[in-house]
Amino acid sequence: MIRIEILGSGCANGVKLHAHAEQAVRDLGVQAEIVKVTDMNKIMNSGVLFTPALVINGHIKSVGKLLSVEEIKGFLRAGLAT
């Protein structure tokens, strides 16, 4: 199963990023756990300085950017192919 983490304080872009990740998972029909991480200490300890951030299976994929559904699908497809 894929683990997707959305790191952020709960700002509007973080909420949208979470929704986009959910849509990407639905569109691809993959099993994924999507977790919101709002604890700033955990976010800072992960090495992320700007939010929102997208982490897939422990790998930071995007920082400080609202990704589109298609961009997230690209990351997920790349991970499924390996």
C-alpha positions, 0 to 999 in steps of 0.5 A, spaced: 500 500 500 502 507 498 503 511 504 501 519 502 503 524 507 500 531 506 504 536 510 502 543 512 498 547 517 491 546 515 492 552 510 487 552 504 493 550 499 494 544 504 486 542 504 486 542 496 493 538 496 489 533 500 483 533 495 487 532 489 491 526 492 485 523 494 482 524 487 489 521 484 488 515 488 481 514 486 482 515 478 488 510 478 484 505 483 490 504 487 490 503 495 493 508 499 493 511 506 493 518 505 495 522 512 495 529 514 501 531 518 500 538 521 505 538 527 510 543 525 515 539 529 514 533 525 514 537 519 521 541 520 524 534 522 522 531 515 526 537 512 520 540 509 521 548 510 515 550 506 508 547 506 504 544 503 508 538 501 507 531 498 511 525 501 510 518 498 512 512 501 517 517 505 520 520 499 519 528 499 516 529 492 514 537 492 515 542 497 511 549 497 507 548 491 499 546 490 500 540 485 495 538 480 491 531 480 495 529 474 502 531 477 500 527 483 498 521 478 505 522 475 508 521 481 504 515 483 505 512 476 512 512 477 512 509 484 508 503 481 512 502 475 518 500 480 
